[in-house]
């Protein structure tokens, strides 16, 4: 087709799709937000803004009156707005970050309490700590032997060890530093010893605290923790093993107060208000009962959102629920993609950083998929209500739930694999029982129990609530234990993820056959993700932990005493569901007390890896020979200049610049936590922390120095320190 014919055809297509154009408003705003997070420096951010300005200028001077012109103009403006919003918010929330690990006496006021009885601890967010300390810190306080009687607003004094919020330990890991930056947290730590509490005037436990404590007193264990999560958003009482079972079975969305819970509360308030007011004929004849009931539902949703802590998923669901109530009042169809787009737009304008988090992506992807699926004419006709036998209605409802659950699972799988490196596969089946159980049994029973507790008659309802939650946990544990219940992926490149998300959005938002063009980027993203090689070596940012891929796809770890958290991080990054074994004794590896040597085959050749595993010194002749024979050397120390492996020396000096590493030997690619030139404020804070000495390691370089050594440092593997060395014969390595 000649290019001059493209314009009229595109214009005709946009005219047909004119009702869908508004749906792209949050998408283009999100493109700008994502650009700020992906691009590295102010120069690149300004270049992006300049590109948007150029596109807008071209569109502005183009032929007027066309939808394509207006679409380009608005898209460029929204993308620029998204980038500017992200940049501005990152600077607006900027707060001091602790420079180095320190032990300090803290005296401040409690802003937030997160009680985690299943982990034996509580987290206190403190403010007003005085000069020399961050504005806000979060301190973990053990609950054993007795929890301190502290409430929000109280003044506390305690001694704690504080560190800066940590960047990901390995590439693709959880970026606590970024999240803490937008939360205003300048340090995290653990209390050392008892705390002194000065109650606030007119203080005491908040409604949320009292509600959580009351529910956990009625129902023990994880069931009580889930009941508390439904009512107040407090998930601290759920055992970690049960949380993992909920996640692996595809039911973890039930633990986060979001669309399901808000819908139940708003729907219950709407129904009860309408039924109660209808009992008075005079009111029913004179007042708009539907509008009043919608207002009551909206008020209930807002109150429930505030009660549960007003997290972003809850706010998103509340905005959507309020818009549904407004649509009911106006007599409009409320359950549309326009509603979803309006909710996404509201959240992005207020919290643009939420776009890059899994919560925003999972929640909006799920609701958009559900709405788009049931807007398809064939699906709408197949599952529309009709006069039929009761068993036909039940079968139709089960079919609708199964189809919806399957569609949502397919949509959420790439998001879960990108962020968490694993995903449950049987969530659609589990949700067929779990969602009705939660919506129509557990939550109504819990509401009745709380209501009847006001007159001391809630015990039977609490018993029934506990039994329903035991059933929910049994479903989660059973499904999670099925063979093949989980899928794992070592790495999904950012480009592949962007292609999948872009293709999925294109498929969902358009109505005509042009939507099928979204299949091409989606398929390309899937193929790229599937072809990405798993890492052969994973090194944590401190250099202490190394995972080596075995021939069966599992991983062996350098230090067998590594904790559960480190093992989980390394296993997730490796895309394996198997337990990490000990490198000592694994195939192709041999270890002594101080060093480990492993031989791997990849890319048509053998690779020799050597790693230190203790802080003790080794004689120079032995260590220099091992370095020369190795392709890769890994150490948590600063190695001397004469340690020269054939390819890569991942010691404290290099890791200080790169952070953790994921190395694929087949194509000799190295993924890093840090990227040179990254000027995002939380990255700058982490680098300043290291340069100030906050991340200085044993045997590491002096403060701020990154130059190459010209002589062996005093604490290196030097022969003149033989009285402290532990020489190793080659046969023992």
Residue pairs with C-beta under 8 A, 6 or more apart in sequence:
1 9
7 66
7 68
10 68
11 66
11 67
11 68
13 512
13 514
14 21
14 67
14 68
14 71
15 67
16 511
16 512
17 510
17 511
17 512
17 514
18 67
19 511
20 337
20 509
20 510
20 511
21 67
21 71
22 338
22 341
23 337
23 338
23 341
23 509
24 71
24 75
24 509
25 74
25 78
25 341
25 345
26 341
26 344
26 345
26 348
27 505
27 509
28 74
28 75
28 78
28 79
28 82
29 78
29 79
29 81
29 82
29 85
29 345
29 348
29 349
30 82
30 344
30 348
30 355
31 78
31 79
31 82
32 48
32 52
32 78
32 79
32 80
32 81
32 82
32 83
32 84
32 85
32 86
33 82
33 83
33 85
33 86
33 348
33 352
33 353
33 355
33 356
34 82
34 355
34 356
35 45
35 48
35 79
35 82
35 83
36 45
36 48
36 82
36 83
36 86
36 87
36 90
37 86
37 353
37 355
37 356
37 680
38 494
39 45
39 48
40 675
40 677
40 678
40 679
40 680
41 677
41 678
41 679
42 679
45 83
45 87
48 79
48 80
48 83
49 80
49 83
49 84
52 76
52 77
52 79
52 80
52 83
53 76
53 80
55 72
55 75
55 76
56 72
56 73
56 76
56 77
56 80
58 72
59 69
59 70
59 72
59 73
59 76
60 73
62 69
62 72
63 69
82 348
82 352
85 348
85 349
85 352
86 352
86 353
89 182
89 351
89 352
89 353
90 181
90 182
90 353
90 680
90 681
91 681
93 181
93 182
93 183
93 184
94 181
94 681
95 134
95 135
95 136
95 184
95 185
95 186
96 134
96 135
96 186
97 134
97 164
97 165
97 181
97 186
97 187
97 685
97 688
97 689
98 133
98 134
98 137
98 162
98 163
98 164
98 186
98 187
98 689
98 694
99 164
99 688
99 689
99 692
99 694
100 164
100 689
100 692
100 693
100 694
100 695
101 161
101 162
101 163
101 164
101 694
102 161
102 162
103 159
103 160
103 161
103 162
103 192
104 133
104 159
104 160
104 162
105 157
105 158
105 159
106 126
106 129
106 133
106 137
106 139
106 156
106 157
106 158
106 159
106 160
107 129
107 130
107 155
107 156
107 157
108 126
108 127
108 128
108 129
108 130
108 137
108 155
108 156
109 126
109 127
109 128
109 153
109 154
109 155
109 156
109 200
110 124
110 125
110 126
110 150
110 151
110 152
110 153
110 154
110 155
110 156
111 125
111 126
111 127
111 136
111 152
112 123
112 124
112 125
112 152
113 122
113 123
113 124
113 125
113 150
113 151
113 152
113 209
114 122
114 123
114 125
114 234
114 236
115 122
115 209
115 212
115 234
115 236
115 237
116 122
116 123
116 236
116 237
117 143
117 216
117 225
117 236
117 237
118 222
118 225
118 236
118 237
118 238
118 239
118 240
119 236
119 240
120 142
120 143
120 144
121 140
121 141
121 142
121 143
122 140
122 141
122 143
122 147
122 236
123 138
123 139
123 140
123 141
124 138
124 139
124 140
124 141
124 150
124 156
125 136
125 137
125 138
125 185
126 136
126 137
126 138
126 139
126 156
127 135
127 136
129 135
129 137
133 162
133 186
133 187
134 185
134 186
134 187
135 184
135 186
136 183
136 184
136 185
136 186
137 160
137 162
137 185
137 186
137 187
137 188
137 189
138 185
138 187
138 188
138 189
139 158
139 160
139 162
139 188
139 189
139 190
139 191
140 188
140 189
140 190
140 191
141 147
141 148
141 158
141 191
141 195
142 191
148 194
148 195
148 197
149 197
150 156
150 195
150 197
151 199
151 200
151 203
151 204
151 205
151 206
151 209
152 203
152 206
152 209
153 200
153 203
154 197
154 198
154 199
154 200
154 203
155 197
155 198
155 200
156 195
156 196
156 197
156 198
157 195
157 196
157 198
158 191
158 192
158 193
158 194
158 195
158 196
159 191
159 192
159 193
160 189
160 190
160 191
160 192
161 189
161 190
161 192
162 187
162 188
162 189
163 187
163 188
163 189
163 694
164 177
164 186
164 187
164 188
164 685
164 686
164 689
164 694
165 176
165 177
165 179
165 180
165 181
165 185
165 186
165 187
165 188
165 682
166 176
166 177
167 175
167 176
167 177
167 541
167 659
167 673
167 674
167 682
167 683
167 686
168 174
168 175
168 176
168 541
168 659
168 660
168 673
169 540
169 541
169 542
169 566
169 569
169 660
169 673
170 538
170 539
170 540
170 541
170 569
170 570
170 573
170 660
170 661
170 662
170 673
171 573
171 659
171 660
171 661
171 662
171 671
171 672
171 673
172 421
172 491
172 573
172 662
172 671
173 569
173 572
173 573
173 660
173 673
174 569
175 682
177 682
177 683
177 685
177 686
178 353
178 356
178 680
178 682
179 357
180 186
180 188
180 682
181 681
181 682
181 685
182 351
182 353
205 213
207 307
208 232
208 233
208 234
208 307
208 308
208 309
211 228
211 231
211 232
211 307
212 228
212 231
212 232
212 234
212 236
212 237
214 453
215 224
215 227
215 228
215 231
215 232
215 446
216 224
216 225
216 227
216 228
216 237
218 224
218 227
218 449
218 458
218 462
218 466
219 227
219 462
219 465
219 466
219 469
221 237
221 239
222 237
222 238
222 239
222 242
222 473
223 466
223 469
223 470
223 473
224 237
224 466
225 234
225 235
225 236
225 237
225 238
225 239
225 242
226 238
226 254
226 255
226 469
226 472
226 473
227 442
227 446
227 465
227 466
227 469
228 234
228 235
228 236
228 237
229 235
229 238
229 255
229 256
229 257
230 257
230 261
230 438
230 442
230 443
230 446
231 308
231 446
231 450
232 307
232 308
232 309
233 257
233 307
233 308
233 309
233 311
233 314
235 243
235 255
235 256
238 246
238 255
242 473
242 476
242 477
243 252
243 255
244 480
245 473
245 476
245 477
245 480
246 252
246 254
246 255
246 476
247 424
248 422
248 424
248 476
248 479
248 480
248 485
248 486
249 424
249 426
249 427
249 430
249 475
249 476
249 477
249 478
249 479
249 480
249 485
250 409
250 424
250 425
250 426
250 427
250 428
250 430
250 431
250 479
251 427
251 430
251 431
251 434
251 472
251 475
251 476
251 479
253 260
253 362
253 366
254 260
254 434
254 435
254 438
254 472
256 311
256 313
256 359
257 304
257 305
257 308
257 309
257 311
257 313
257 314
257 317
258 313
258 314
258 316
258 317
258 363
259 317
259 320
259 363
259 366
259 367
260 435
260 438
260 439
261 304
261 317
261 443
262 301
262 304
262 305
262 314
262 317
262 318
262 320
262 321
263 317
263 321
264 439
264 443
265 300
265 301
265 304
266 297
266 298
266 300
266 301
266 321
266 324
266 325
267 297
268 300
268 444
268 447
269 293
269 296
269 297
269 299
269 300
269 301
270 293
270 294
270 296
270 297
270 325
271 293
273 292
273 293
273 296
273 297
274 289
274 290
274 292
274 293
277 283
277 284
277 287
277 289
277 292
277 293
278 284
278 289
283 289
290 328
290 329
291 328
291 329
294 325
294 326
294 328
294 329
295 325
295 329
297 321
297 325
298 321
298 322
298 325
298 326
301 317
301 318
301 321
301 322
301 325
302 318
302 322
304 318
305 314
305 315
305 317
305 318
308 314
311 359
312 347
312 351
312 354
312 357
312 359
312 360
313 359
313 360
313 363
315 347
316 343
316 344
316 346
316 347
316 360
316 363
316 364
317 343
317 363
319 342
319 343
319 346
319 347
320 339
320 340
320 342
320 343
320 367
323 334
323 339
323 342
323 343
324 334
324 335
324 339
325 334
326 334
327 333
327 334
327 339
328 334
335 371
335 374
336 371
336 375
337 368
337 371
337 372
337 375
337 508
337 509
339 371
340 364
340 367
340 368
340 371
343 364
344 364
347 354
347 360
348 354
348 355
354 360
355 361
358 415
358 416
358 419
358 420
361 415
361 419
361 501
362 412
362 415
362 416
365 411
365 412
365 415
365 504
366 408
366 411
366 412
368 508
369 407
369 408
369 411
369 508
370 404
370 407
370 408
372 508
372 509
373 379
373 403
373 404
373 407
374 380
374 383
374 404
379 403
383 396
383 399
383 400
383 403
385 393
388 396
398 432
401 431
401 432
401 435
401 436
402 428
402 429
402 432
405 427
405 428
405 429
405 431
405 432
406 428
408 427
408 428
409 425
409 427
409 428
411 504
412 423
413 423
413 487
414 492
414 497
414 500
414 501
414 525
414 526
414 529
415 501
416 422
416 423
417 423
417 487
417 488
417 489
417 492
417 529
418 492
418 497
420 572
421 488
421 489
421 490
421 491
421 572
421 573
421 575
422 486
422 487
422 488
422 489
422 572
422 575
422 577
423 486
423 487
424 430
424 479
424 480
424 485
424 486
424 487
425 484
425 485
425 486
425 487
426 479
426 482
426 485
429 479
430 475
430 476
430 479
433 475
434 472
434 475
434 476
437 468
437 471
437 472
437 475
438 472
441 468
442 465
442 468
442 469
442 472
445 461
445 464
445 465
445 468
446 461
446 465
448 458
448 461
449 458
449 461
449 462
449 464
449 465
450 458
451 458
452 458
452 461
479 485
480 486
486 577
488 572
488 575
488 576
488 577
489 529
489 575
490 532
490 534
490 535
490 573
490 574
490 575
490 576
491 532
491 534
491 535
491 573
491 575
491 662
491 671
492 529
492 532
493 528
493 529
493 532
495 525
495 528
496 524
496 525
496 526
496 528
496 529
496 532
497 525
497 529
498 525
499 521
499 522
499 524
499 525
499 528
500 521
500 522
500 525
500 526
500 529
501 525
502 518
502 521
502 522
503 518
503 519
503 520
503 521
503 522
503 523
503 524
503 525
504 518
504 522
505 518
506 515
506 517
506 518
506 521
507 515
507 516
507 518
507 519
507 522
508 515
509 515
510 518
533 664
533 666
533 667
533 669
534 549
534 553
534 574
534 575
534 664
535 549
535 573
535 574
535 662
535 663
535 664
535 671
536 548
536 549
536 600
536 602
536 607
536 663
536 664
536 665
536 666
537 546
537 547
537 548
537 549
537 609
537 632
537 634
537 661
537 662
537 663
537 665
538 546
538 547
538 555
538 570
538 573
538 574
538 660
538 661
538 662
538 663
539 545
539 546
539 634
539 650
539 655
539 660
539 661
539 662
539 663
540 546
540 566
540 569
540 570
540 660
541 655
541 659
541 660
541 673
542 636
542 655
542 697
543 634
543 635
543 636
543 637
543 650
543 651
543 652
543 655
543 697
544 558
544 559
544 636
545 557
545 558
545 559
545 562
545 566
545 570
546 557
546 558
546 583
546 611
546 634
547 555
547 556
547 557
547 558
547 570
547 571
547 573
547 574
547 580
548 555
548 556
548 557
548 558
548 583
548 586
548 589
548 598
548 600
548 609
549 555
549 574
549 600
550 556
550 581
550 586
550 587
551 587
553 576
553 578
554 576
554 578
554 579
554 580
554 581
555 570
555 571
555 574
555 576
555 578
555 580
555 581
556 580
556 581
556 582
556 583
556 586
556 589
557 567
557 570
557 580
557 581
557 582
557 583
558 583
558 596
558 611
558 613
558 634
559 613
560 582
560 583
560 584
562 570
562 580
567 579
567 580
570 580
571 577
571 578
571 579
571 580
573 662
583 589
583 591
583 596
583 598
584 590
584 591
584 596
585 591
586 598
588 598
588 599
588 600
589 596
589 597
589 598
589 599
590 596
590 597
590 733
591 597
591 613
591 733
592 728
592 732
592 733
593 613
593 614
593 616
593 726
593 728
594 612
594 613
594 614
594 616
594 618
594 726
594 728
595 610
595 611
595 612
595 613
595 618
595 623
595 626
595 728
595 733
596 610
596 611
596 613
596 733
597 608
597 609
597 610
597 626
597 630
597 733
598 608
598 609
598 610
598 611
599 606
599 607
599 608
599 609
600 606
600 607
600 609
600 665
601 607
602 664
602 665
602 666
603 665
603 666
603 667
603 668
607 631
607 632
607 665
608 629
608 630
608 631
608 632
609 630
609 631
609 632
609 633
609 634
610 626
610 627
610 629
610 630
610 632
610 633
610 634
610 645
611 633
611 634
611 635
612 634
612 635
612 636
612 637
615 637
615 698
615 699
616 724
616 725
616 726
617 715
617 716
617 717
617 718
617 721
617 724
617 725
617 726
618 717
618 725
618 726
618 727
618 728
619 717
619 719
619 722
619 725
619 727
619 728
620 642
620 712
620 717
620 718
620 719
621 719
622 727
622 728
622 730
623 643
623 717
624 642
624 643
624 717
626 733
627 633
627 639
627 642
627 643
627 644
627 645
627 649
628 644
628 645
628 646
630 645
630 646
631 645
631 646
631 647
631 648
632 645
632 647
632 648
632 649
632 650
632 663
633 639
633 643
633 645
633 648
633 649
633 650
633 651
634 650
634 651
635 650
635 651
635 652
636 651
636 652
636 697
636 698
636 699
637 651
637 652
637 697
637 698
637 699
637 700
637 716
638 651
638 652
638 653
638 697
638 699
638 700
638 701
638 709
638 713
638 716
639 649
639 651
639 652
639 653
639 716
639 717
640 709
640 711
640 712
640 713
640 716
640 717
640 718
641 708
641 709
641 710
641 711
641 712
642 712
643 649
643 651
643 717
647 668
648 654
648 663
648 670
650 661
652 697
652 699
652 700
652 701
653 700
653 701
653 706
655 661
656 690
656 695
656 700
656 701
656 706
657 674
657 676
657 706
658 672
658 673
658 674
659 672
659 673
659 674
660 672
660 673
661 670
661 671
661 672
661 673
662 670
662 671
663 669
663 670
663 671
664 670
664 671
674 683
674 686
674 687
689 695
690 696
691 703
691 704
692 703
692 704
693 703
693 704
696 703
698 715
699 713
699 715
699 716
709 716
712 718
714 721
715 721
717 725
719 725
